[in-house]
Amino acid sequence: MRAHYRAEGIGEEDLAADPYGQFLRWFEEAAAGGLHEPNAMVVSTADERGRPSSRTVLLKQFDERGFVFYTNYDSRKGREIDANPYVSLLFPWHAVARQVIVSGRAERTGRDETAAYFRTRPHGSQLGAWASDQSSKAASREELDRAYAQLADRYPETERVPVPPHWGGYRVVARTVEFWQGRENRLHDRLRYVRRDSGEPGAEAVWTVERLSP
């Protein structure tokens, strides 16, 4: 199966000054164009032996500090990030012939930031964060449903659900961000921002742009 991509491309002169500004442009265009869940991204991690794994999660926040998602810290991705904090994010916006690829280091968000986001989640999702021992073997679906039902009895809609200690956010601090635009004849545009400064907390980000061959 093959698809012919759009002729309109993207040049260096079209880019924002930093990758976060450029991501915002493309994200808003994807959302305005009706793309389903443009904040869905593939998070790839690797364990201490370099064996990779991938899964789709939802981006919940981004700014000049990085890209944030939330998960169970005891999950496979959480354990792998503990062993090897370098991750890749892929936004596969196939419908508009675009991809964004972020490479960087994942850091846990603070507990206050995690709690603030947890309070915005639907009540059922808050209970689900407690009910699921993510990535571990489950004896049956009934066991999972039973755990959820017990939590629902303990914390009805009128009760405040505490934030699980094993649950929270990761912020991916980007070192490179590639913007991929599909073009005719497979001569795609690939423009990659590369961070050239030390990357230490508080350091002002210095970005350069390089074009990659398709």
Buried (B, 14 or more C-beta within 10 A) or exposed (E): EEEEBEEEBBEEEEBBEBBBEBBBEBBEBBEEEEBEEBBBBBBBBBBEEEEEEEBEBEBBBBEEBBBBBBBBBBBBBBBBBBEBBBBBBBBBBEEBBBBBBBBBBBBBBEEEBBEEBBEEBEBEEBBBBBBBBBBEEEEEEEEBEEBBEEBBEEBEEEEEBEBBEBBBBBBBBBBBBBBBBBBEEEEBBBBBBBBEEEBEEEEEBEBEBEEEEE
